[in-house]
Amino acid sequence: MATRRPSPTALLVLGLICAVAATACYAVSATLTDETRVDAESYELAKSEPIRTEFAYQISDAIAPRTGAPSPIDLNRANEIADKAVNTPAFQQAFAQAWPQIYGQLVRSDAGDVILDPGLVNQALVTAGSPPVPDLQLRVDRPDVPDLRKPLEVMSRLAGALGAIAVLLIGFGIAMTEHRSRALMRVGRWMTTTGIVTIIVFWALPTLALLPLGGWVGVGGIVLATGDWLVVPAAVVTALGITLIVMARATETEVRRRDLSVIPQSIGRTPKHPTIT
């Protein structure tokens, strides 16, 4: 029984899907594991609403512990001081200094809680109009921090595996097809789309949409914005895709012109000349 050959178009499309998935896995894992770039955003993270809210609650509870049933006046005063304290440069510096340890908890599964510098925290309180609070510790408890190490490792391995599969499938798809120019045009279109989507996700989306929203959405925008280094490679991929489309289309047009040139313009009987007798 004869085996059926796989469709070149199906191989090509499947390979392109694998290529896009590999690119996405690589982009996310490479962005989140680039510690230098992520650390550079520590002050922006300190200014984000979720971070300020979390530590403001800790400061307020230290000034007027809720377990002691504080009066509404004391509680309001504590909340006011806490809100001012987390907006001071001293608090932002304390968080920025502690961020590498927090980052280690996120992507390396580092053990132990993280405590912000008490001296800088009390400096923030004084700036906010409150005397220092003895034994105040602003902390990030290890159980409260998500562990991204294994998901990032899986994504990194997937990027390599899917990339290798994509190269094989795309190569076979192009080699087996009878319409190579059309196959190259399809590859070019996918390259162009992938490049544009990458620019949108790692530059336009966080800059124009996520950051202005604030909250945890804004935090996500800050982290995504660290992937702005992908914009230049994505722009190159987009340009290469457009070039490939143009060249493949020109080749397709030339092949079609040559095919048409060998077709007789008219077919008919050879006319007979009258015989003179």
C-alpha positions in Angstrom: 0.0 0.0 0.0 1.5 3.3 -1.1 2.1 5.9 1.7 0.7 9.3 1.2 3.3 12.1 1.0 2.7 15.0 3.5 1.5 18.2 2.0 4.3 20.7 1.5 1.9 23.5 2.4 0.9 21.7 5.7 4.6 21.2 6.5 5.3 24.8 5.9 2.4 26.2 7.9 3.2 23.8 10.8 6.8 24.9 10.7 5.9 28.5 10.7 3.6 28.0 13.7 6.5 26.3 15.6 8.8 29.2 14.6 6.4 31.7 16.1 5.9 29.7 19.3 9.7 29.3 19.6 10.1 33.1 19.2 7.5 33.8 21.8 9.0 31.4 24.3 12.5 32.8 23.8 11.3 36.5 24.0 9.5 36.0 27.3 12.2 33.8 29.0 15.1 36.0 27.7 13.3 39.1 28.9 12.5 37.9 32.4 15.9 36.3 33.0 17.9 39.4 31.9 18.6 40.5 35.5 20.5 43.6 34.5 17.6 45.1 32.5 15.0 44.1 35.1 17.1 45.5 37.9 17.3 48.8 36.0 13.5 49.1 36.4 13.6 48.7 40.2 12.8 52.4 40.9 9.9 52.3 38.5 8.6 49.2 40.3 8.9 50.9 43.6 6.7 53.7 42.3 4.0 51.3 41.0 0.7 51.2 42.8 0.7 47.5 44.0 4.2 47.9 45.5 3.2 51.1 47.3 -0.1 49.6 48.5 1.6 46.5 50.0 4.2 48.4 51.9 1.9 51.2 52.9 -0.2 48.7 54.7 2.8 47.3 56.6 3.8 50.8 57.7 0.3 51.8 58.7 -0.1 48.6 60.7 3.2 49.2 62.5 2.2 52.8 63.5 -1.4 51.9 64.5 -1.6 48.1 64.9 -5.1 46.9 63.8 -4.9 44.1 66.4 -5.1 46.8 69.1 -8.3 48.3 67.8 -6.9 51.8 67.0 -9.2 54.8 66.9 -10.4 56.0 63.5 -8.3 59.2 64.0 -5.1 57.2 64.7 -5.8 54.8 61.8 -6.4 57.7 59.4 -3.3 59.4 60.6 -1.3 56.1 60.1 -2.7 55.6 56.6 -1.8 59.2 55.7 1.8 58.8 56.9 2.2 55.5 55.2 0.9 56.9 51.9 3.4 59.7 52.1 6.3 57.4 53.2 6.0 55.1 50.2 6.2 58.0 47.8 9.6 59.3 49.2 12.9 58.8 47.5 14.2 57.0 50.7 11.5 54.2 50.3 12.2 53.9 46.6 15.9 53.5 47.4 15.2 50.9 50.0 13.1 48.9 47.6 15.6 49.2 44.8 18.3 47.9 47.1 16.2 44.9 48.1 14.9 44.2 44.6 17.8 41.9 43.5 16.9 39.6 46.4 13.2 39.7 45.4 14.2 39.0 41.8 16.2 36.0 43.0 13.1 34.7 44.7 11.1 35.1 41.5 13.5 33.5 38.9 16.0 31.5 40.9 13.8 30.2 43.8 16.1 31.8 46.3 15.1 31.0 49.9 14.5 33.4 52.8 12.5 36.5 53.3 13.6 39.9 52.1 13.7 42.9 54.5 14.0 46.5 53.3 16.8 48.6 54.9 15.3 49.8 58.2 17.4 53.0 58.2 16.0 54.1 54.8 12.5 53.1 55.9 12.7 55.2 59.0 14.1 58.0 56.9 11.0 57.8 54.7 8.9 58.0 57.8 10.6 61.1 59.1 10.2 62.7 55.6 6.5 61.8 55.8 6.2 63.6 59.2 6.4 60.7 61.6 9.0 59.8 64.2 10.9 56.5 63.5 9.1 53.3 64.5 11.3 51.0 66.6 11.9 47.6 65.2 9.9 48.4 62.0 10.6 45.8 59.3 9.1 46.0 55.8 9.4 42.5 54.5 8.6 40.4 51.5 7.8 36.9 52.7 9.1 34.1 50.5 5.7 32.2 50.3 4.0 35.3 48.9 6.4 35.5 45.9 5.5 33.4 42.8 8.2 30.9 41.7 8.9 31.4 38.0 12.1 29.3 37.8 10.6 26.1 36.4 8.2 27.8 34.0 11.1 29.9 32.6 13.3 26.8 32.3 10.5 25.0 30.4 10.0 28.0 28.1 13.7 28.2 27.4 13.9 24.5 26.4 10.7 24.7 24.3 12.2 27.7 22.4 15.2 25.5 21.4 13.2 22.4 20.5 10.5 24.3 18.6 13.1 26.3 16.8 14.8 23.1 15.6 11.5 21.5 14.5 10.5 24.8 12.7 13.8 24.8 10.7 13.3 21.2 9.6 9.6 21.6 8.7 10.1 24.8 6.8 13.1 23.4 4.9 11.1 20.3 3.9 8.1 22.3 3.0 10.0 24.6 0.7 12.1 21.8 -0.8 9.0 19.6 -1.6 6.7 22.3 -3.1 6.3 22.9 -6.8 5.6 26.6 -6.2 8.7 27.7 -4.3 8.1 31.4 -4.8 4.7 31.2 -3.2 6.1 29.3 -0.3 8.8 32.0 0.2 6.1 34.7 0.1 4.2 32.8 2.8 7.4 32.7 4.9 7.9 36.4 4.3 4.4 37.2 5.4 4.8 35.3 8.7 8.2 36.9 9.3 6.6 40.4 8.8 3.7 39.6 11.1 5.8 38.1 13.8 8.2 41.1 13.8 5.3 43.6 14.0 3.6 41.7 16.8 6.8 41.5 18.8 7.2 45.3 18.5 3.6 45.8 19.6 3.9 43.5 22.6 7.3 44.6 23.9 7.2 48.3 23.1 3.9 49.8 22.0 1.6 47.8 24.3 3.5 48.5 27.6 4.3 52.1 26.7 1.0 53.2 25.3 -1.5 50.9 27.1 -0.3 49.1 30.2 1.8 51.7 32.0 -0.9 54.3 32.0 -3.4 51.9 33.5 -1.4 51.5 36.7 -2.0 48.7 39.2 -0.6 45.2 38.6 -1.3 45.8 34.9 1.2 48.6 35.1 3.7 46.4 36.8 3.3 43.9 34.0 3.9 46.8 31.6 7.1 47.7 33.4 8.4 44.1 33.1 7.4 43.8 29.5 9.0 47.1 28.7 12.4 45.6 29.7 12.1 43.6 26.5 12.4 46.7 24.4 15.8 45.3 23.3 13.8 43.0 21.1 12.5 45.9 19.0 15.6 46.2 16.8 15.8 42.5 16.0 12.0 42.5 15.4 12.3 45.4 13.0 15.1 43.6 11.1 12.9 40.4 10.9 10.1 42.6 9.6 12.3 44.2 7.0 13.7 40.8 5.9 10.1 39.5 5.6 9.0 42.4 3.4 12.2 41.9 1.2 11.5 38.2 0.9 7.9 38.9 -0.2 9.0 41.4 -2.8 11.7 39.2 -4.2 9.5 36.1 -4.3 6.7 38.0 -6.0 9.1 39.3 -8.6 10.4 35.8 -9.2 6.8 34.5 -9.5 6.0 37.2 -12.0 9.1 36.5 -14.1 8.3 32.7 -14.1 4.8 33.4 -15.2 6.0 35.7 -18.0 8.4 33.1 -19.3 5.6 30.4 -19.2 3.3 32.7 -21.2 6.0 33.6 -23.7 6.3 30.0 -25.0 2.6 29.6 -25.7 1.8 30.2 -29.4 -0.1 33.4 -30.0 -2.5 31.8 -32.6 -3.1 28.3 -33.8 -4.6 27.6 -37.3 -4.1 26.0 -40.7 -1.5 27.3 -43.0 -3.4 29.2 -45.8 -3.2 27.6 -49.2 -2.2 29.9 -52.1 -4.3 29.6 -55.2 -2.7 27.7 -58.0 -2.5 29.4 -61.4 -3.0 27.1 -64.3 
